[in-house]
Amino acid sequence: MRVLKEFVGKAIFLDTNLSEPAGQACASCHDPKHGFKGNGDPLVAVVGGAVAGRAGNRNPPSAAYAFGSPEPGYQVIDDEQVYVGGQFWDGRAASLADQAKAPFLNPVEMNNPDRAAVVRKVCGSNYGLLFKLAYGFRLCGGSSAVPDAYDAIADAIAVFERSTEMNSFSSRYDRYLAGKLELTEKELAGLQLFEGKAKCAGCHPSGRRSPFTDFTYDNLGIPKNLIHEATKAAPVDYGLGALLGPQENGRFKVSTLRNIAISPPYGHNGYFQTLKELVHFYNTRDVESEKWPAPEVEDNVNRDELGHLGLTNDEEDAIVSFLEALTDQKPFFNPFIE
């Protein structure tokens, strides 16, 4: 049954008929060819919604490697109360299934008028019979079944998002850990810097089957994105602070680094167009001669683990090389178009 639910979840994830008007799928903002994050265009900080001219104000996070995020809440880490877990950049959804319910009804995303519209489309789709076999024929039986059917749709997406197809752990780095290949000299130098001088592993722990995130929240001091119209026009984005209060202002969820090389742009607002630019920012944000713009939110900026790392240009390039080794190699098969 899990395999069937996984297939149904994949079908829903790829279905462009589930928006209003039709044309946008979950995969439109989480393209499998780009690590299930964005559409791969470094100039597109915010992917537009089903209705032309509508867009949110954040860069899509990765749907892959999110399955390990715990339910959101405070935990004691190194004698400090730290907020951990949840989904979205601000952790407002408690689980993968909760997250999956939101875009369908969001007017700047898939723009469906209500849950019944989504259920009707899924039940009438070319995989509708499989949905009924996986979750029960009664779920497509009328208005009284809509709440349960909508929950089932979200569950199917969550099953797919936990699958090995979305989280294949098939990068060069994984094969290196398994003893199946040797990383290049440059990649190994980058790994050593990643785990040492550059302090990356403090929030993006490395290792076998690591998602390369600790699911905590941080304010990296990213400037406001003034290039993309949606982010330029948006009010100040306080991230977790808007959810929990000013003590968390400016903090956003630490993202996975898996597949980062194929999923530009970077940062919650898509400020960085290349990996080199991102790594250089981590290294030099607080170096006055670099003249980086001020953070969009000055509160809670992390000045202990980034900003003035003292990395050379070659060391930055080595880190980028290692990050490129985190790209999954297993191909994604779309049965609906291939």
N, C-alpha and C positions, 0 to 999 in steps of 0.2 A: 504493500500500500504506500510506503514511503516513496518508492520509485515513481508510482503513478502521481502522487501529490507533487513530487518534484517536477515532473514533466508538465503538469497543469500549471504550476507556478511559473515555469519558464515560458509557457505559452502566454500567460497573462502578462508577464514582464515585457514580452516582445510585441504585444498586440497594440497596433496603432489605432485601432477602432475604439479604444476605451477612453477616448477624450471627447470633448464637445467644443468645437467640431472635431471630427476624426482627424488623425494625423500625428498624434503624439502618444508615445508609449513610455513606460518606465525607462526603457532603454534609450530613449531620446536624450535623457539627461544622464544616463548611466550606461554609456555605450560599451558593450563587451569588447570591442576592438581597442578600447582605450582604458582597460582596467576597470570597467564599470564605474567610471568617473568622468562626467562631462562628455563632450563630443570630440575632444582632441584638438580643437582649435585654440591656440594660445591667446588669441585675441578675443575670445568669447568668455568673458568672466562670468556671465550669467546666461544660461540657456533660456531662450524665450519659451513662453507657454503655448498652449493650443490656440489661443486667441492672439492674433497678430498685434504686436505692440505692448503686450502684457509680459512682465517678467518680475521675478523677485529681486533680491539684492545680494544673494550669496552664490558663490561658486558651488556646484553640486559636490557633495562629499562622495567618497567611494562607497558603493553598495557591497563591494567585496571585502572580506576579512573584517566585517563588522559584527559577525556572529558571536564573538567572544566578549562583547561589551556587556557588563553586568547591569542589572537594574540600577538606575541612578540614585545616588545618595552619597553622604559623606563617609569617608573612611579615614582611619588614622594611619598615615604613612610617614615613617621617619619622625614620629612624635608630632605630626602636624595634621590638622583636619583638612582633608583634601576631597573635593567633589570628584566622583568617578562614575563613569558609565552613562547609559542612555544612548539614544540615537538622535540624529541631526547634529549640526554644529553646536547647538545649545543644549542638547540632551533632553529636549522637551518630550520625547517619546520614550516610554519605558522599555520597549522591546522592538524587535524587527517587525512583528505583526502590527503593533501600534503605529510604527512609522509608515508601514505600507498603506495604511488607510488614508493618510492625510493628502497626498498629491492628487488623488482622484477628484477630491472635492474642492481643492484650492483653486480659486479663480485665476491665479497667475500661473498655474500649472495645467492640470488636465481639465479643469473647469466643468465637471459634471454637476448637474443641479442638485442631485441627492444620491443616496446609496442605492435606491431602487433602480436608477438609470444604469449604474455600474453593473448591478446584478443582472438586469435584463440583457445587457450586452454580452456578459460572460455566458449566461445560460443559452443565448442564441448564437453563440460563436461556433466555429468549426471544431472546437475542442470542448464544446458544452457537454457532450455526452460523457467525456472523460471526467469533467468536473463533477457531474452527477454521480458517476461510478465511484469517485474518490471520496465524496462528501455526503452523498445521499440525494436521491431524486426529489425529496420533499423540499429541498432548498430552492428549487426552481418552480415551486407550486403556488406562488401568490404573494401578496403584500405582507402577510403575517410572517413569512419566512425570510424577509429581507434582512433583518438584523443578523440572523444566524448565517445567512448566505454571504453577507458582506464580511463577517468574521472569517468565514471559510476562504474567501478570496484572499484576504490578508494572510491567513495561515499558509496558503499555498505559496505565495510569494516568499514568505519567511522560510519555508522548507527549501525552496530553490536557493535562497540567499545563504543557507547553511550548507549547500551541497559542495561536493568536491569539484564540480564543474566551475563554480564561481570562485572557489577557494582551493586552487589546485596545488599550491606549494610546489610549483614546477620550475622555479627560476634557476639560473646558473648557480646562485648562492645555495639553494637547496640541494642541488646535485653535488656541489662542493662539499657540503656538510655530510652528504651520504657517501663520499669517497668516490664519486663517479666522474669527476673532472677536477682540474686545477684552475683556480682563478688566475687571471693574469697578474703580473707583478704590480701593475697600477691598481687593479681591483683590490689586491691584498693590502697595498699601502692605504687605500681608501678605507678598507675595513678596519685596519689598525687605528687610523685617525678617528673613524666613526665611534669606535669603542673607547677611545682615549682622549686625545687632545681636543677634539671637536665637541666632545660631551654629548653627541647625538643620542647615544644609547641610554642616557638618563631618562628620556621620555619615549624613546623608540627602541626598546630592548631587542637585541639580536638573538639569534639562536634557532635551533630546530623547531619548525612549525610556529615560529613567533609571528604575530600579525604586525610587528614593528610599530606598535603603539601600546601605551599603558592605559589608554582610555581615560586619562585625566584631562584637565583643562588648563590652558595657559594663555597669557597675553604676550605675544611675540613682538608687540610694538609695530605691527604692520600699518603703514600709512593708508589713508583713505584712497580708494581707487578712483581717480578722476578721469580715466580714459573711457571706461564703459558708461554709457548714459544711465543705466539702471543703478549702478553703484554711486555714480556722481550725484544723482538727484536724491538718493536715499538719505534719511536722517542718520545720525550717528548710531552705529550698530554696537550695542553694549554686550552682545552675546549672552553668556550665562548670567550676566548681571541683570538683564531684562527679565529673566525668569526667577532669580533668587534674591536679587537686591544688589545695591551698589558695592558691597564687599567683594563681588565677583565680576565687577565691570571689566569689559575688554577680554575676558577669557573665552576661548573657544576650544572645542574638543581637539585633542591631539590626534591627527589623522594617521592612517596607515601609510607606510612608505612603499609598500608593495605595489608594483606597477607604476610607480611615480614617474618614471622616465617617459611613459607613453600617455600620460594624462594631464598635460598642461591645460590651463594655467594653474598657479599654486597660491595657497592661502585662502582663507574663508571668503575673501572678496576678489580673488583672482588677480591680485596685484602683480604677481611675478609671472613672466611669460616663459622663462627658461629655468632649468635646474641650476645652471651656473649663477644666474641672478639671485635665486633663492639662497644658495649656499653662501654667496658673497654677502648677502644681507645678514645672515646669521653670524658671519665672521666679522663684519665691519659696521653694523648698525650704529654703534656708539662711537665710532671713529669720526671726529669732527670734520676732517678733510674729505670724507666721503660724501658729506652733505645729503644724507638721506632725509626725506621729509619727516616731520614729526609723526608719532603714532596717532592713529585716529582716536584712540582712547588712551590717555596718559596713565590712568590708574592701573596698578598691578602689573606693570611691564616687567617681564622676567629679565633682570640684569645680572643674574648669577650664572646662567648657563649659556648665554649667547650675547653677542653685541660687540665683543672685543676679544676674539679668540686668538688672534695672532697667527692665523694660518697664512702660509705663502700662497701665491697663485697656483703653483704646482700642487700643493696640498688640497686646495679647493677642487682642482681638476680631478685629483685622485678620488675624492669623496663622490664627485659626480659619477665617476667611472664605477665605483662600487654600487651606487644607487641604481645605475643602469643594469647591474647584475641581479636586481630584484624583480625584473620583469618576467612574468610567467611565460613559459614556452609552450604549454599545452594549448592547441587551437580550440576555438569555440565554434561549435556547430549549431547553425540556425536551421532547423528542419523545415521552416516555413518559407525559406527563400533559396535554399541550397539543395 
